[in-house]
Amino acid sequence: MADFPTQRLRRLRRSEAIRDAVADVRLDAGMLIQPVFVTADAAIREVASMPGVRQWPVSAALEAIGRWHQAGLRQFLLFGVTPPDRKDARGSFAADAMAPVNDLMTQVRKAGLDVVLYADLCLCEYTDHGHCGMLEAHGQAAVGDTSGQPPGGRGGLVDNDATLALLGQVATMQARCGADVVAPSGMMDGQVAAVRAALDQAGFGHTAIMSYSVKYASSLYGPFREAGQGGMTFGDRRGYQMDYRRSREWRSELRADLKQGADMVMVKPAATYLDIVHQVRQACDVPVVAYHVSGEYAMLHAAAQRGWVDLKAAALETTWAIRRAGADLIVTYFAPDLVEWLKD
């Protein structure tokens, strides 16, 4: 390229029309997935740590999805909020046809809404201990322990292999109720293969799998646990979610999920892991989804409430950064706002 003064890079920045014409990263409503928290309660509940986010009863969630669809959103990731009396050590309510997420998907299909439904496939919101699977036998006594430490220093660990069969049962029910995509998010080894086998055996070979393939043990999930009421009663999830100090481990996780049949893969969190989003995009050909998580969302709102940032500008810039890093689809609580902002 020529040097200054022949070359003047500002020529292509002179007006909005020129900037729009030469922009090489696109963002539209079709790239956005709206998370929805569905509850068995009768009332809509605001989530204090996530302005604008609510827990929706099934009937209200159906109406909300209809409104969002009219506004331009077509993809929804559904999470269940389980009453305490329906939680148990196995998370078995997740496989019940009347669990809120399953009931909602049935109602959406009856209503004939042309939307894509992703069903989160994890047990943390259904277990009474808050972990993402069944516990090993020696850890059962730990249920209800609020000390923050597993008993004996290692009890209460998730029984990976025993959990796989239950995930297959839940996935089959989700597909039967109308899920287009099931989304195993518990980071169990072998979860994609188990889910794929269960779906195929039950005659749901057309149901896709979006695996949370690259999911880190992040401090940014706190508001989500309030929204989904799926916090742990003891310990943490570092034993099965990824360590952010490891820069190459994602390759093994991605390779395993693709080999087992994942149709789509996810990186979570998104905005604080843009390097990983970019590398995953370069390493595979399936759609890459990035989850702009609750803590990232809440921080932008908190800064905006204090007048430190402009919420609209910051949310748009962050979402564009996730797209620029290589995400094909973005799960974001800003989705309804982004649809309107992008129209502007």
N, C-alpha and C positions, 0 to 999 in steps of 0.2 A: 504494500500500500504506500501511497505517497505520504510525504511528510508535511507538517505545517509549514507555510500557510495554505498550500494546495489542499491538504486534507483538513477539514474542519468537522469534527464529530458532532458538533452541536447542530449541524444542518438538519439532522434527522430527529431533533428534539424540539423543533421550533413551535409545533402546535400539537394539540390533542389528536387531530386527524392523522398527522404524520406518525406520531408515537404509536397510535393504534395500528397503523398500516404495517409498521416494521416490527411490532412485537412478535416474538417467536414462541412465547409460552401462552397458551390459551387456558381459560378457566370458565366453565359454565355450570349450570345447575345439574346437568347430567353426570357430572363428576362428583357430586356430593351425596353422602349417605347420612341421614338424620338418625341419631340414636333416640330410642323411645323407651321409657321406663313404664312398665305396665304392672298395675297393682290389683290385688283382690279387694282393696278397700273401696268404699262407695264414693269417697270424696277426692277431688283433685288436691294434691299437696305440693306446695312450692319447696324446692330444694334450696335451703338457705345459702349454701356455699357456692351455688351455681345459678346466678341470676337468669331468669327466663326459662329455667329447666324445671319440669314438673314430673311428679308421679301421676300417671293417668289410669283411672279405672278403665275397664275394657270398652265400655260404651263411649266414654269421652275420648279414648285413644282412637277409636274408629272414626269419630267425627274430626279429630285433629288431623289424622292421616288424610282424610278427604279434603280438608282445607289446604294442607300442605301440597297435596297433589294438584289441586286447582292452581296453586301459586307457582308450580313448576318443579317441585320435588317428586322424585319417583322411586327413591331407594330408602329403605328404613331398616335399621338394625335394632332388634327387639331384645330387651332385657326384662326379666321377671323380678318382681318384688314380692317375696313370699311371706305370708303371715307366720309369726313365730310358732303357732301351734301346728303348722304344716311342715316345719323343718324337722329333719332327723339326721342321723349319722351318715346315711347313704345319699341324701339329697333326692329321695325317690319321687317327690312331688313333681320334679322336672319332667317326668315321663307320664304325668297325668294329663288326659285330654282337657281337663278343666283348669289346669294351671294357667295363669293370666296370659302368658305369651301364646300358648297353644290355642286358647279360647279366642284371643284377638285375631290370630291368623285365620281361624275358621270363619270368623265374622267378616274379615276383609275379603275373603274369597267369596262368601255369600253375597257381599255387596258388589262384587264384580269390578273392584278398583284395579286399574291397570298399573300396578306397582310391583317393585321387586322387594320381597321380604327376606331379610337375613335373620336367622334365629341364632342368637348367641348360645353356644353349647358349652356350658360350664356348670359345675355344681355348687360353686361358692355361695350363690344366692339362695340355695336350697338346703344346705347342710347346717346343722345346729352348731357346728364348730367353725364354720366360715372358710374352711379350706376347699380347694378345687377338686377334691376327690375323696373317696373313702380312706379312712385312716388304717394304718397297720394295726394288727390286733393288740400289740403291746402298748399302743397309744390311746386305746379307747377310753381309758380312765382319765385322760387329759381333757375330754370334752367338758367345757364349762370352766376350765381353769383360766383365770384372768391374770395370772402372774406374769404373762408375757414370755415365759420360758417353757419349752416342752419338758415333760417329766423325765428325770434321769438324764437330762442333757440331750436326748435323742428321740424320746417317745413322741407319738402323735404325728409321725411322718405320713405323708400320703402314700397309700398302696397303689402304685402306678398301674400294675397289671390288673388288679381287681377292679379298678376304676374304668378300664377300657370297655368292659362288657356293658356297664351301665351307660356309658356315653353312647354306645351303639343303640341301646334301647331308646334313649332320649332322642337321638337323631332321627330314628325311625318314626317316633311319634310326631316330631316337628315336621317331617316331610309329609306325613299323613294329614296333618292339619293345614298344610299349604305353604310351607317354607320353600322358596326357590333355592335358597342357599343356607346350609348349616355352617356355623362358624365355631369350630372347636378352639377354645381360648385358654384352656387350663395348662398348656405346656406339658402334657403327659407324653412320654416317649411312646411312639406307636399309635397315637390317637387318630391320625388320618387314615391309616390302614384299617384300624378297627371300625371306624365310622363308615368308610367306603364299603367294607365287607358287609356290614349290617344293612346299609341302605340297599345294596345290590341284592342281597338275599331276600329283602322284603319287597322287592319290585320297584324300588325308587332309584334306578340307575340314572335317571335324568336329573336328580337333585345334585346340585353342585356343592363343593366344599371350599369355603374360604378359611384357610387355616391361619390362626395367629402364630405364624411360623417364627417370627423374630420379636419376642415380647420380653422386655426387660423388667427386672425387679426395680421399679421406679418409685420415688417418693411422690410422684405427681398423680397418683390414683386416689388420693384421700377423698376428694369431693365425690368421686364416683361411688365409693363405698357407702357414703351417706345416701346417695340417690338410690342405689340398689339394695341397701341394707344388707350388705354381704361382707362385713368386716370379720376378722378372725377373733375368736375368743382367747387364743393363745398363739404365741409364735409369729412367724411371718412366712412369706412365700419365696424366700430366696433359695430354698432347696430345689425349686422346680422352675422358677422364672430365671431369666438370664442375668448374668453379672455384667454391669455396664463397664467394668474395668477390662473386659476382654474384647478386643477389636476384631477377632477373626472367627469367633464361635458361631456367628450367624451363618457362616457357610455350611457348617455341618447340619444345623437345624433346617436350613432351606433345602439342602440336598435331600435330607431324609423325607421331608414333607412332599417334595416333588416326586420322588421315587414312589411314595405311597399313594399318590393320586390326587394331590391338592390341585384344584382348578384355579385358585387365586391364593395369594399369600399376603400377609399383613405384617407391617412393621409398627410397633407400639412401644413408646410414644413416637410422635412425629416431629414436632418442631425442634425438640432438643436432641434429635437423632437424625438430622438431615444427611449426615455423612453415610449412615447405614441405609437410609432410603435410597440414596444415589447408588450405592454399591449393589444393593439387592436388585435395583432396576437393571443395572448392567449385567447381572449374573443370570437372569432368567428371562423367559419370554412370556410367562403367564402374567395376567393383570396383577399389579402391585398396589395394595391398599395401604394407606397410612392413617393412623388414628391420632387426631389432634385431641389429646386426652383432657380429662376434667381439670387437672391442676393447671395445665397450660391455658385453658379457657378461663378459669377462675382468676389467674394472675392478671390477665389482660383486663378483666372486669374490675378487679381491685385497683389497678393502676389508673384506669379511666375514672373510677369513682372519686379518686383523689385529685383528678385533673392533671395527672402526670403524662398521660397519653390520650390521643383521640381514639376511641374504641373502634369506630368504623375503619379508620386508616390503618390502625395496628392489626385488626383482624384480617383485613384484605391483604396487607403486606405479608403477614404470616402464612395465610393460605396460599398465596402465590409462591412463596418460598418453598412450601411443601410440594406444590406442583412442579416447580423448577427443578427440585431435587430428583424428580422422576416418578412421583406417585401418579397412577392412573385414576384412582378414586381416593377420596378423602372422607373419612368419618369425622364429622365435626358438629359440635353443639351450636355452632354459628350458622348452620345450614339455612334455616328460615330467613335469617337476616341477610346472609350472603346472596340468596336468590333476589332479594329486593335491591341490595346494593349493586349487584352486577347489572341489573336493569338500568340503573343510573349511569 
